[in-house]
Amino acid sequence: FVFVGFVPNSKLLKVHVDHDAAGYIVTDRNMRTSVDGIWAVGDVRAQLTKQIATAVGDGTTAAVAASMYVTAMKDAARGTGLKVS
């Protein structure tokens, strides 16, 4: 594995989502952050390993969770008559 360091590039979301003491973004098991509708995956996320295989798994989990989130938002909007694109 190529070592790229232990400084997460998470400053874009520094003021919006929860981070640990080292600056990594804290997520739940579905890669959701502390802000509804934002997911984090890969090396920017607080986790035990920093490897490509882990990042790929994170991405798959986040994609499925985000799809379910969007579907739920669309279903909720249909119930209220709002349009969601």
SEVEXTI-952049 format. One line per field, with one value per atom (N, C-alpha, C, O): residue in three letters; atom name; z, x, y. Coordinates in steps of 0.001 Angstrom, whole numbers, plus 524288, in hexadecimal, padded with zeros to 5 digits. Layout:
# SEVEXTI-952049
aa = c(ALA  ...) .
at = c(CA  ...) .
c3 = c(Z  ...) .
c1 = c(X  ...) .
c2 = c(Y  ...) .
//
This chain:
# SEVEXTI-952049
aa = c(PHE  PHE  PHE  PHE  VAL  VAL  VAL  VAL  PHE  PHE  PHE  PHE  VAL  VAL  VAL  VAL  GLY  GLY  GLY  GLY  PHE  PHE  PHE  PHE  VAL  VAL  VAL  VAL  PRO  PRO  PRO  PRO  ASN  ASN  ASN  ASN  SER  SER  SER  SER  LYS  LYS  LYS  LYS  LEU  LEU  LEU  LEU  LEU  LEU  LEU  LEU  LYS  LYS  LYS  LYS  VAL  VAL  VAL  VAL  HIS  HIS  HIS  HIS  VAL  VAL  VAL  VAL  ASP  ASP  ASP  ASP  HIS  HIS  HIS  HIS  ASP  ASP  ASP  ASP  ALA  ALA  ALA  ALA  ALA  ALA  ALA  ALA  GLY  GLY  GLY  GLY  TYR  TYR  TYR  TYR  ILE  ILE  ILE  ILE  VAL  VAL  VAL  VAL  THR  THR  THR  THR  ASP  ASP  ASP  ASP  ARG  ARG  ARG  ARG  ASN  ASN  ASN  ASN  MET  MET  MET  MET  ARG  ARG  ARG  ARG  THR  THR  THR  THR  SER  SER  SER  SER  VAL  VAL  VAL  VAL  ASP  ASP  ASP  ASP  GLY  GLY  GLY  GLY  ILE  ILE  ILE  ILE  TRP  TRP  TRP  TRP  ALA  ALA  ALA  ALA  VAL  VAL  VAL  VAL  GLY  GLY  GLY  GLY  ASP  ASP  ASP  ASP  VAL  VAL  VAL  VAL  ARG  ARG  ARG  ARG  ALA  ALA  ALA  ALA  GLN  GLN  GLN  GLN  LEU  LEU  LEU  LEU  THR  THR  THR  THR  LYS  LYS  LYS  LYS  GLN  GLN  GLN  GLN  ILE  ILE  ILE  ILE  ALA  ALA  ALA  ALA  THR  THR  THR  THR  ALA  ALA  ALA  ALA  VAL  VAL  VAL  VAL  GLY  GLY  GLY  GLY  ASP  ASP  ASP  ASP  GLY  GLY  GLY  GLY  THR  THR  THR  THR  THR  THR  THR  THR  ALA  ALA  ALA  ALA  ALA  ALA  ALA  ALA  VAL  VAL  VAL  VAL  ALA  ALA  ALA  ALA  ALA  ALA  ALA  ALA  SER  SER  SER  SER  MET  MET  MET  MET  TYR  TYR  TYR  TYR  VAL  VAL  VAL  VAL  THR  THR  THR  THR  ALA  ALA  ALA  ALA  MET  MET  MET  MET  LYS  LYS  LYS  LYS  ASP  ASP  ASP  ASP  ALA  ALA  ALA  ALA  ALA  ALA  ALA  ALA  ARG  ARG  ARG  ARG  GLY  GLY  GLY  GLY  THR  THR  THR  THR  GLY  GLY  GLY  GLY  LEU  LEU  LEU  LEU  LYS  LYS  LYS  LYS  VAL  VAL  VAL  VAL  SER  SER  SER  SER) .
at = c(N  CA  C  O  N  CA  C  O  N  CA  C  O  N  CA  C  O  N  CA  C  O  N  CA  C  O  N  CA  C  O  N  CA  C  O  N  CA  C  O  N  CA  C  O  N  CA  C  O  N  CA  C  O  N  CA  C  O  N  CA  C  O  N  CA  C  O  N  CA  C  O  N  CA  C  O  N  CA  C  O  N  CA  C  O  N  CA  C  O  N  CA  C  O  N  CA  C  O  N  CA  C  O  N  CA  C  O  N  CA  C  O  N  CA  C  O  N  CA  C  O  N  CA  C  O  N  CA  C  O  N  CA  C  O  N  CA  C  O  N  CA  C  O  N  CA  C  O  N  CA  C  O  N  CA  C  O  N  CA  C  O  N  CA  C  O  N  CA  C  O  N  CA  C  O  N  CA  C  O  N  CA  C  O  N  CA  C  O  N  CA  C  O  N  CA  C  O  N  CA  C  O  N  CA  C  O  N  CA  C  O  N  CA  C  O  N  CA  C  O  N  CA  C  O  N  CA  C  O  N  CA  C  O  N  CA  C  O  N  CA  C  O  N  CA  C  O  N  CA  C  O  N  CA  C  O  N  CA  C  O  N  CA  C  O  N  CA  C  O  N  CA  C  O  N  CA  C  O  N  CA  C  O  N  CA  C  O  N  CA  C  O  N  CA  C  O  N  CA  C  O  N  CA  C  O  N  CA  C  O  N  CA  C  O  N  CA  C  O  N  CA  C  O  N  CA  C  O  N  CA  C  O  N  CA  C  O  N  CA  C  O  N  CA  C  O  N  CA  C  O  N  CA  C  O  N  CA  C  O  N  CA  C  O  N  CA  C  O  N  CA  C  O  N  CA  C  O  N  CA  C  O) .
c3 = c(80000  80000  80000  8027A  7FD3E  7FD23  801D4  802A9  804D7  80975  807D7  80568  80928  807BA  80C74  80BDB  8110E  815B8  81906  817B0  81D59  8210E  82220  82667  81E59  81EEE  81B58  81696  81D9A  81A4B  8179A  819F8  812B3  80FC4  8108B  80CF6  8154B  816BD  8181D  81A5F  816D3  81855  815B0  817CE  81125  80E71  811F2  811DC  81507  81868  81E2C  82184  81F66  824CC  82857  82CC0  82687  829EC  829AF  82CB7  82628  8256D  827E6  82A11  827A6  8299F  82E25  82EC5  83147  835BB  833E4  8304D  83667  83562  83A7E  83EB6  83A1F  83ED3  83FE4  83D05  843F6  84586  84156  84124  83E00  839E6  834E3  83136  834B7  83023  82C63  8285C  82DB4  82A60  82B46  82FA4  82724  82783  82A25  828C0  82DE9  830CB  82DDB  82C6E  82CFD  82A48  82D68  83106  82BE5  82E09  82A65  826D1  82B3B  8281B  82276  81F22  8215E  81C04  8197D  81563  81BDE  819F1  81A69  81828  81D51  81E2A  8220D  825EB  820F6  82490  82853  82856  82B79  82F2F  82C8A  82F14  82778  82486  820CD  81D95  82148  81E08  81842  8168A  8153A  80FA7  80E08  80968  811BD  81071  8125F  816EA  80ED2  8100A  80F45  80C3D  811F3  81146  81092  81322  80D14  80BFF  80B6F  80A8D  80BF6  80AEB  80F41  813D6  80DAE  8116D  81485  81860  812F9  815DC  81A98  81E03  81ABC  81ED7  82357  82284  8281E  82CBB  82C94  82CE3  82C19  82BDA  82D12  82D50  82DD3  82F4B  82AEC  82BD3  82627  821D9  81DC3  81D2B  81AFF  816B7  811EC  81098  80F56  80AD9  80691  8079E  801C3  7FD48  7FE07  7FCE9  7FFDE  8008A  80455  80386  80868  80C35  809B3  80A7A  806B6  80428  80043  7FFD6  7FD6D  7F9A9  7FC81  7FAD6  800BD  803D8  80615  80612  80803  809FE  805C0  806B3  80115  7FCBC  7FB52  7FA46  7FB46  7FA18  7FE37  7FCF1  80322  8076A  80711  80798  80630  805D8  80139  801AC  7FCD0  7F82D  7F926  7F7A8  7FB9E  7FCC9  800C3  80021  804D3  808D2  8068A  807DB  80327  800BF  7FD23  7FCFB  7FA46  7F6DF  7FA14  7F89B  7FE63  801CD  8040C  80489  80563  80776  80368  804A8  7FE90  7FA68  7F958  7F8A4  7F93A  7F875  7FCC8  7FBC1  8019F  8060B  8059C  806CC  803E7  80339  7FEF5  7FF97  7FAA5  7F66A  7F836  7F705  7FB12  7FD14  800C9  80096  8041E  807C4  804D7  80640  800C2  7FDAF  7FAD6  7FA61  7F8ED  7F649  7FA03  7F87E  7FEDF  802C9  80423  805F2  80340  80474  7FF9B  7FFFC  7FB04  7F625  7F426  7F040  7F6BD  7F4FB  7F085  7F026  7ED24  7E8DD  7EA7D  7EC62  7E9C3  7EAC6  7E5BA  7E3AC  7E3AC  7DECE  7DFE2  7DC3F) .
c1 = c(80347  80000  8036A  80789  801B3  80486  802DF  7FE37  80694  80573  804E4  8086C  80082  7FFA6  7FF41  7FE6B  7FFD4  7FFD3  7FAF5  7F755  7FAFD  7F6AA  7F43B  7F23B  7F45B  7F1DC  7ED19  7EDA7  7E86A  7E3C2  7E2A2  7E33E  7E101  7DF9E  7D9C6  7D6A6  7D85C  7D2D9  7D160  7CD39  7D4A3  7D39F  7CECF  7CC67  7CD5A  7C8B8  7C3EC  7C095  7C391  7BF12  7C04D  7BD43  7C499  7C65F  7C247  7C188  7BFAA  7BBF3  7B67A  7B313  7B596  7B04B  7AF52  7AB1E  7B303  7B22C  7B5E2  7B9E3  7B479  7B7BD  7BCC8  7BCC4  7C115  7C63E  7C86F  7C6D5  7CC17  7CEC3  7D365  7D43D  7D658  7DAAE  7DEE8  7E1BA  7DF61  7E360  7E177  7E47E  7DC74  7DA61  7D762  7D57D  7D6F1  7D3FC  7CE23  7CC77  7CB08  7C560  7C304  7C441  7BFA5  7BD09  7B80E  7B4E8  7B766  7B2BE  7B058  7B2B8  7AB8A  7A934  7AA7F  7ADA6  7A830  7A980  7A7A8  7A957  7A42B  7A25C  7A527  7A37F  7A957  7ACA4  7AA0B  7ABF3  7A5B3  7A323  7A63F  7A83F  7A69D  7A933  7A521  7A0A1  7A6B9  7A332  79F65  79BD9  7A017  79C96  7995B  79B78  7943C  790A7  791B9  791FA  7925C  7933A  798E8  79A08  79C8B  7A226  7A499  7A405  7A75D  7AA1D  7AFEF  7B17E  7B31C  7B8CF  7BADA  7B907  7BEA8  7C0DC  7C6CC  7C8FB  7C94A  7CEDF  7D245  7D0CF  7D6D8  7DAD4  7D979  7DC19  7D586  7D3F7  7D094  7CF9F  7CED1  7CB4B  7CE5C  7D253  7CC7B  7CEE2  7CDD5  7C959  7D203  7D187  7D6C4  7DAC5  7D6B8  7DB71  7DF70  7E413  7DDB0  7E15A  7E0DC  7DCB7  7E50A  7E537  7E738  7EBD4  7E3B9  7E53C  7E11F  7DC9D  7E2B4  7DF31  7DA6D  7D60B  7DB34  7D6D5  7D2CE  7CE1B  7D49D  7D114  7CE17  7C95F  7D0CD  7CE51  7CA2D  7C60B  7CB43  7C77D  7C29B  7BE38  7C367  7BEF5  7BBDA  7B70B  7BEA1  7BC08  7B8B1  7B43B  7BAE3  7B81B  7B332  7AF27  7B37D  7AEEE  7AABB  7A626  7AC48  7A896  7A606  7A144  7A92B  7A711  7A363  79F5D  7A4AE  7A15B  79C03  79806  79BEA  796EC  793DE  78F2B  7967C  793E3  791D9  78D88  794DC  79331  78E87  78AEF  78E92  78A2E  78530  78107  785A0  78123  77F3E  77A8A  782DF  78198  77E8E  77A8B  78077  77DE0  77870  774B6  777F4  772DB  76F10  76A87  770F5  76DA1  76C01  7678C  76F9E  76E5A  76A37  7668D  76ACA  766F0  761A0  75D9A  7619A  75CB7  75A15  75553  75D1D  75AFF  758D1  754B6  75B95  759CF  754BB  75150  7543C  74F64  74AC7  7466F  74BC8  747A3  745E3  74181  74954  74806  746CC  7454C  7476A  7465E  74AE9  74A57  74F7C  7541B  756BF  7565E  7596D  75C5C  76211  7645D  76458  769D8  76C31  76A62  77032  7729C  776DE  77958) .
c2 = c(7FB57  80000  804DB  804F9  808CC  80DBD  810F8  811D7  812B6  815E2  81B92  81DBE  81E00  8237A  82709  82BBC  824EE  82830  82795  824B8  82A59  82A05  82F4F  83035  832D1  837E5  837F4  8385D  8378C  83748  83C76  8409A  83C43  840E9  841DF  84126  84386  8440D  849A4  84A87  84D62  852CD  85514  858AA  8531D  85504  854A8  8581D  8507C  84F9E  85076  84ED2  852EC  85374  855F4  8542F  859F5  85CA9  85A55  85BDF  856AC  854AE  84F5C  84E7C  84BD9  8468E  84575  8480C  84190  84012  83D7F  83A4B  83EF1  83CB5  83A97  83C43  836EB  83529  838CE  83C92  837B1  83B19  83B84  83F68  83790  8379E  83A43  83AEB  83BC9  83E65  83AEB  83CBC  835E2  83250  83309  83427  83265  83300  82E36  829C8  82F21  82AF4  82970  82CC9  82455  8225B  81DE8  81BCD  81C88  817D1  8133D  813DA  80ECF  80A27  80A8E  80786  80E54  80F32  813C9  815AB  81596  819DB  81F36  82301  81F93  82498  827CE  825C5  82CD8  83070  832A5  830F4  83662  838E0  83C9F  83EA6  83D91  840FF  83DAC  83ACA  83E1D  83B19  83C15  84091  837CE  8383F  8389B  8394A  8382A  8383E  8332A  831B4  8307D  82BA8  82C8E  82FF4  82994  829D9  82453  820B0  823B5  81E90  81EEA  8231B  81A79  81A20  81C59  81C5D  81E3A  81FD4  824B9  825E3  82794  82C3F  82ACF  82E0E  825FB  82417  821B1  81F18  82297  82039  81A56  818A0  81749  81199  80F16  811BD  80A01  8072D  806E8  807CE  805AB  804EC  80933  80B92  80A28  80DF2  80B0C  80B60  80834  80514  8058A  806D5  8047A  804E1  8015F  80302  7FCA9  7F907  7FB3B  7FAA1  7FDBF  8001B  8049C  8051E  807DD  80C56  80A8E  80CF9  8065A  8044E  80260  8036C  7FF98  7FDC5  80251  8023D  8064E  80B04  80D82  80F09  80DE6  81057  80D65  80FC7  80840  80501  805C2  80674  805A1  80663  80BBE  80C36  80FC9  8151E  815B4  8184C  8135A  813C4  81159  81396  80CD3  80A45  80D84  80E4F  80F61  8128E  817A6  8194F  81A26  81F0B  81E23  82153  819DC  8188C  817D1  819BB  81516  8144A  81985  81A65  81CEF  8221B  82549  827A0  8255E  82856  82616  8290B  820FB  81E80  8200E  82146  82001  82184  8273D  82896  82A9F  83028  830D3  833E0  82DFE  82E4E  82C4D  82EA7  827FB  825D5  829B5  82A66  82C34  83009  834C0  836D1  83671  83AED  839B1  83D0B  834E5  83356  833A1  83507  8324B  8326F  837FC  838CA  83BCC  84136  8445B  848E8  841F9  844B8  847F1  84AB3  847AF  84A98  847AD  842E5  84A94  8481E  847AB  84B72  84317  84224  8401A  83C26  842B8  840ED  83D1B  83B2B) .
//
